[in-house]
Amino acid sequence: MEEKQLYAIDRLEQAKRIILLAKEEMPAARKRIEKQLKKDPNEAKDWYQTLRAYQARLLAALEDCRLSL
């Protein structure tokens, strides 16, 4: 039982790190997209893909939280 608790705590700590990182990365990426839309729409598209990757990682972390509780 203790091993399962340690595993759950470890997963929750990993998810916390990912969530906190996304909290900073996602708004910065969004600002970059808005700035690049005016200059180079193709580069904005690349940043949009990056933002989508951050979003997917965030959603996976949230799912890990749900499964670990």
N, C-alpha and C positions, 0 to 999 in steps of 0.2 A: 504494500500500500504506500509506503514512504517513497519508493522509487517513482510511482505514478505521480505523487504530489510534487516531487522534485522536477519531474519532466514537465508537468503543467506549469509550475512556477517559471521554469526556464523558457518555455514557449511564450508565456505572458511577458516576460522581460524582453525577449526578442521582438515581440509585437510592439511593445512600448517604444523601443528604439526606432523601429520602422515608422511608427505613427508620429513620433516627435520629429523625425527627419522629414517626413512628408509634409508636416505642418510648416516647415520652412521652405522646402523645395518647390511645392506646388504653387504658392503665390508668386514666387520668383519666376517660375517658368511661365505663369500666366502673364506677368508683366512683360516678360521677354517676347511672348507671342504678340501682344498688343503693339509693342514697339516695332517688331519686325514686320507686322502687317503693312505698316506704312512704307517701309523700305524695300523689303524683299519677301513677297508672299511665299516663295518656295522655302526660304529659310524658316518662315513662320510655321509652315507645314511640318518641318522637321521638329521644331520645338513643340508643336501640338502632339506629335507622336511621342515625344519625351514626356509630356504632361500625361498622356494616356498611360504610359508605362508606370509613372508614379502613382496614378490612380489605381491601376491594377495591383500594384504592390501594396498600397494602402488597404484595398478591399481584402486582399489575401491575409494581411495582418489582422484585420478585424474579424475575419472568419476564424483565424487561429485562436483569437481571444474567446470567441463563442465556443469553440470546441474544447478549449482548455478549462472552461468554468464548470 
